[in-house]
Amino acid sequence: MANSSIALIYGTDTNNTEEVGHKIAKQWEELGEQVDLFNIKDIELGQLEQYSMLILGIPTWDFGGIQSDWEDIGDDLANLTLEDTVIALYGLGDQFGYGDYFVDAMGWLYEKLLPTGATFIGQWSTEGYEFEASRACVHNKEHFIGLAIDEDQQFELTDQRIEQWVIQLYAERAVEAA
Ligand SMILES: Cc1cc2nc3c(=O)[nH]c(=O)nc-3n(C[C@H](O)[C@H](O)[C@H](O)COP(=O)(O)O)c2cc1C
């Protein structure tokens, strides 16, 4: 059985997405909620169905490419039963280095999870970012489908973005549960 109702699952090549995951979990703990943290390569996919909320983190690599551990299980995601699950996504990327593909993999993950019937929360404004294109954009480029974090170019904004996003998630989840 799961220890808490929220799981945060990340994939990472150089640990940035893991570190951001720890910060997000710590922020939830400050709001009084425990978060189970996993690397996607270490879990059975079925474990995801045990939680009422999933926070999923993914970095983008190699011009819109998918972090390899997520890519390995990508086709299995659609088979999960997540109708009663709330999902929030976060993506790591580099907006100046890869401005035509900024946090693309977060958009890929969203597309892969759409057939599961999950409810998505945590859209994030694109204000304050500079990029040309992103597969993770919705609403005519006004929002990302989840939180975009740029540890390469805007690391000084990471903590405040996380704090604000977690408060937003807390409120949005309450609306979904009502
Ligand atoms: C070779 C290389 C390719 C990258 N490609 C992209 C990309 O296409 N889009 C993007 O937004 N970021 C890209 N990035 C930036 C990474 O996503 C960013 O450094 C991220 O924080 C890495 O996360 P991780 O440490 O969890 O693997 C790339 C970085 C490198 C070094």
The ligand as an SDF file (V2000), in Angstrom:
LIG
                    3D

 31 33  0  0  0  0  0  0  0  0999 V2000
   22.6320   18.0440  -24.9550 C   0  0  0  0  0  0  0  0  0  0  0  0
   21.4610   18.7130  -24.2930 C   0  0  0  0  0  0  0  0  0  0  0  0
   20.2400   18.7470  -24.9440 C   0  0  0  0  0  0  0  0  0  0  0  0
   19.1400   19.3980  -24.3720 C   0  0  0  0  0  0  0  0  0  0  0  0
   17.9560   19.4930  -25.0770 N   0  0  0  0  0  0  0  0  0  0  0  0
   16.9410   20.2340  -24.5570 C   0  0  0  0  0  0  0  0  0  0  0  0
   15.7390   20.4530  -25.3090 C   0  0  0  0  0  0  0  0  0  0  0  0
   15.5660   19.9810  -26.4340 O   0  0  0  0  0  0  0  0  0  0  0  0
   14.7550   21.2200  -24.7420 N   0  0  0  0  0  0  0  0  0  0  0  0
   14.8890   21.7800  -23.5000 C   0  0  0  0  0  0  0  0  0  0  0  0
   13.9770   22.4650  -23.0450 O   0  0  0  0  0  0  0  0  0  0  0  0
   16.0110   21.5640  -22.7560 N   0  0  0  0  0  0  0  0  0  0  0  0
   17.0330   20.8170  -23.2510 C   0  0  0  0  0  0  0  0  0  0  0  0
   18.1750   20.6340  -22.5170 N   0  0  0  0  0  0  0  0  0  0  0  0
   18.2550   21.1630  -21.1340 C   0  0  0  0  0  0  0  0  0  0  0  0
   17.9280   20.1030  -20.0760 C   0  0  0  0  0  0  0  0  0  0  0  0
   16.5860   19.6950  -20.1780 O   0  0  0  0  0  0  0  0  0  0  0  0
   18.1550   20.7100  -18.6860 C   0  0  0  0  0  0  0  0  0  0  0  0
   19.5370   20.8770  -18.4770 O   0  0  0  0  0  0  0  0  0  0  0  0
   17.5380   19.9140  -17.5610 C   0  0  0  0  0  0  0  0  0  0  0  0
   17.6630   20.6540  -16.3670 O   0  0  0  0  0  0  0  0  0  0  0  0
   18.1770   18.5390  -17.3720 C   0  0  0  0  0  0  0  0  0  0  0  0
   17.4360   17.8270  -16.4280 O   0  0  0  0  0  0  0  0  0  0  0  0
   17.9950   16.5170  -15.6990 P   0  0  0  0  0  0  0  0  0  0  0  0
   19.2590   16.9450  -14.9560 O   0  0  0  0  0  0  0  0  0  0  0  0
   16.9350   16.1140  -14.7500 O   0  0  0  0  0  0  0  0  0  0  0  0
   18.2730   15.4700  -16.7210 O   0  0  0  0  0  0  0  0  0  0  0  0
   19.2710   19.9750  -23.0760 C   0  0  0  0  0  0  0  0  0  0  0  0
   20.5050   19.9140  -22.4210 C   0  0  0  0  0  0  0  0  0  0  0  0
   21.5860   19.3100  -23.0150 C   0  0  0  0  0  0  0  0  0  0  0  0
   22.9140   19.3120  -22.2770 C   0  0  0  0  0  0  0  0  0  0  0  0
  1  2  1  0
  2  3  1  0
  2 30  2  0
  3  4  2  0
  4  5  1  0
  4 28  1  0
  5  6  2  0
  6  7  1  0
  6 13  1  0
  7  8  2  0
  7  9  1  0
  9 10  1  0
 10 11  2  0
 10 12  1  0
 12 13  2  0
 13 14  1  0
 14 15  1  0
 14 28  1  0
 15 16  1  0
 16 17  1  0
 16 18  1  0
 18 19  1  0
 18 20  1  0
 20 21  1  0
 20 22  1  0
 22 23  1  0
 23 24  1  0
 24 25  2  0
 24 26  1  0
 24 27  1  0
 28 29  2  0
 29 30  1  0
 30 31  1  0
M  END
$$$$
